[in-house]
Amino acid sequence: MRASHAVIGLVLLVALWQAGVWLFTPPRYILPSPIEVVSAFWRQPGFLLRNSAVTLTEIALGLVIGGTFGIATAFGVAALPRLGRLVWPMVLVLQAFPVFVLAPILVLWLGFGLASKVAMTTIIIFFPVASAFADGLRRTDQEILDAVSLEGASHWQALVAIRVPLAIPSLVSGLRVAAPLAPLGAVVGEWVGASGGLGFVMVQANARMQTDTVFAAMVVLAILTVALRLLIDRLTAGLAPWASEADPASSSSSASRSSAQS
């Protein structure tokens, strides 16, 4: 995803939002206009930015910890198949629990501070990363593994030298799926109980019928989510350029050139 595409998408969304306000003229406490939301932000920029920093910290820590644990789990399942047959069903069972069920328990165990929100974000990030990477490691072409086995490569050598590099595109896909989910984990945890963060701002403003402030926090959260996705795309493009997303425009133009040549 390119930054220009993200900006165009956000501009179109805001335009549709403003058009809906002009067309249906809903009360301000139901749907404020984009101008009113901007005004709400400028009335208290320091307050919103401070709470944005809290949520961003939770997101960053959860993304790093959840991604690391997801990669380690998938690698361990591929490296030790017998252990994987015991561990993976437990991972699937834990994945079945809804996030809204886990959030109050984590707040009860870890308190209203940063730890419970980071744990929530970690759990949400862990599953798509672990599942995508494990699937990529599992789907390595058997003919390639047979060929390197004939050359005398051990199970560990084949795993590190062949299976892991070939599974990087799957890992990148998992990270791209996980990146937009990271803010969800942090905000859900803040909704349950927190003393700061964008979710905390939403809950407090909603209780006071300050819908414009709720929407201002939502807009900041949306910008953070898009920025996080763009950052993941940039990092994965640098670390694994062969796994980067193809540009649809360039792909279509390449296809057109190929058709013309044929």
QUIPE-V279264 format. One record per backbone hydrogen bond with DSSP energy under -1.0 kcal/mol. CO is the residue of the C=O (numbers start at 1). NH is the residue of the N-H. If there is no record, write none. Layout:
# QUIPE-V279264
co=[CO CO]
nh=[NH NH]
This chain:
# QUIPE-V279264
co=[2 3 4 5 6 7 8 9 10 11 12 13 14 15 16 17 18 19 20 21 27 27 33 34 35 36 37 38 39 44 45 46 47 48 49 50 51 52 53 54 55 56 57 58 59 60 61 62 63 64 65 66 67 68 69 70 71 72 73 74 75 76 80 81 83 84 87 88 89 90 91 94 98 98 99 102 103 104 105 106 107 114 115 116 117 118 119 120 121 122 123 125 126 127 128 129 130 131 132 133 134 135 141 142 143 144 145 146 147 148 149 154 155 156 157 158 158 159 162 163 167 168 169 170 171 172 173 174 175 178 181 182 183 184 185 186 187 188 189 197 198 199 200 201 202 203 205 206 209 210 211 212 213 214 215 216 217 218 219 220 221 222 223 224 225 226 227 228 229 230 231 232 233 234 235 236 240 241 247 248 249 250 251 252 253 254 255 256 257 258]
nh=[6 7 8 9 10 11 12 13 14 15 16 17 18 19 20 21 22 23 24 25 30 31 37 38 39 40 41 42 43 48 49 50 51 52 53 54 55 56 57 58 59 60 61 62 63 64 65 66 67 68 69 70 71 72 73 74 75 76 77 78 79 80 84 85 87 88 91 92 93 94 95 97 101 102 103 106 107 108 109 110 111 118 119 120 121 122 123 124 125 126 127 129 130 131 132 133 134 135 136 137 138 139 145 146 147 148 149 150 151 153 152 158 159 160 161 162 163 164 166 167 171 172 173 174 175 176 177 178 179 182 185 186 187 188 189 190 191 192 193 201 202 203 204 205 206 207 210 209 211 214 215 216 217 218 219 220 221 222 223 224 225 226 227 228 229 230 231 232 233 234 235 236 237 238 239 240 243 244 251 252 253 254 255 256 257 258 259 260 261 262]
